Amino acid sequence: MTRAFVGVGANLGDPVVQVRGAIAALAGLPQTRFVAASSLYRSAPLGYAAQDDFVNAACLLETALAPRALLGELRAIEAAAGRERPFKDAPRTLDLDLLLYGSETIDEPGLTAPHPRLHERAFALAPVVELDPDCVIPGRGLAREWLARAANQRIEKL
């Protein structure tokens, strides 16, 4: 079993309902034990700024799924929630990101772990640090140290 962190976010429809629904779906993944979900957080959008705030969380899983199989399960949950990808950083009904897959570093077409911008994003770091204050981002160091560097990003616990 591999510890994996999954980021959850939404800003269309009812984001709180979307995020909670995604957490429930993650708890039902095959060959996976749901360990914990973080609190919910509200954050300002990054990239494309002309959109509503996001509601974010993270989940800690222990999974026997290979990274690509886990990513496939995440994409299926997004699709079931009506996720569309009209342009980069577009508003979304649901966004599931594989943030960390154990201590592995993966760089394949369509699959990168750790998530390439995890260390830059308070909305992803805060829930991960809440779940595991000693979490290490492979190749980067302690997640909590990166979170301190992102203190200028607006994020609030709900």
N, C-alpha and C positions, 0 to 999 in steps of 0.2 A: 504494500500500500504506500502511496506517495501522498504527501501533504500538498494540497493545491489551494491557492487563494484565487477566488473569482470576484471580480468587481462587478457591481450591479448598478445601473443608472437608468433614469428615465426623466423626460421633461414634457411629454405629450400625454393628453388624456388626464388621468388621475395618477400622477407619478408615484404617490405613496402606495396606491393599490397595485400598480404595475410592479414596483420593486418587491412588495410583499408576496405577490403572486410568483415572481421569479424565484424568490427564496424558497417558497414551497415547492416549486418545480425542481430546484437543485437538490432539495432533500429527498427527491424520489429518483435520482439518477441511478442507473444500474451499476453494479460493482463498485459502489461508492457509499461511504458512510459520511453523513452530514455531521460535522462537529459543532459548528457555531455560526451565527450571523452577528454582524456588528449592529450597532445602533444605526439609525438613518441620519443622514446629513443632507443639508441643503447647501448647494454651491453655485457660484456664478459660472456661466459657460466659458469655456476656453476655446480659442480659435474663432469660430463664427459666433460673434457676440450678440447678434440681433435675434435672440431667442430667450425663452423663459429659463429661469433657474432650473437646475437639476436636483433630483433627490438621488442620493447615492448610498451604497452600503458595500460590504464585502462579506463573503462567506468563506469559511475554512472547511475544506473537504479532505477526506482520506480516500483515495481512489486507486483501483486496480486498472482503470482505463488508461490506455496509452495517451500521450498528449494530443495527438491528432483526433483520436476517438472522443476524448473529452471536449475538444473544440467543436467537433461535430454535434455533440449533445447540446452545447451552448448555443450554436447557430439554430438548432431545431427549436429550442425554447424561444429564442428571439423571433423566429418566423411565426411561431404560434401566437405570439403577442402582436403580430402585424408589423414587425420591423421592416423598414424600407431604408435604402441607402442612396438617396437622390444626389447627394454631394458630400464632400468631406466635412465632418463636424456638423452635419445637419441635425435638426431636432429629431428625437427618437422616442418611440413608444417604449423601447427597451434596448439596453446595451449591456451585453455580458462580455467581459474581458477576462481572459486567462492571464492573471497578473503574475503568478509564480507557480511553477510546477516543481516542487521539491527544491533541491539546490541545483537543478539542471539549468544549463544555458543552451537554448535551442534557437537556431537561426535557419529556418527553412522557408521556402516560398509559402506565404500565407500563415505561418506559425512562428512567432517569436516569443521566447520566455527567457528571462523576465520580460514583461510588457515593456517595450522600448521607451515609454515615457512615464512609467510608474514613479521613478525617482523625482520627477518634476511636478507631480500633481497631488496637491493636498487632498483633493476629494477621493483619491485612491489610497493615499498613504495613511490618512487619519483612521479609516476603518480597519486597515491592516494592522496598524500599531495598536488599536484598541483590542483586536483579537490576539495579538502576539507582540507585546512590547519589545521583545528581543529578536524580532524577525530580521533576518539578514537578506538583503537583495544581492544575489550572486553577482560578483564583479563590481558592486557598488558600496556595500557595507550596511550598517544598521538603518533600517527604514525610519526609525524615530529621528535620526540625525538629518535625513533628507526632509522629513516633515518639518523640522525646525527651520530649514532653509527656505521652505515654501510658506512661511508665516505671512507673507504679503497677499496670499490668495484668500478670497472671502469664502469661508466655510463655517457652517454652524450646525451643531448637533440638534436634531429635532426631539 
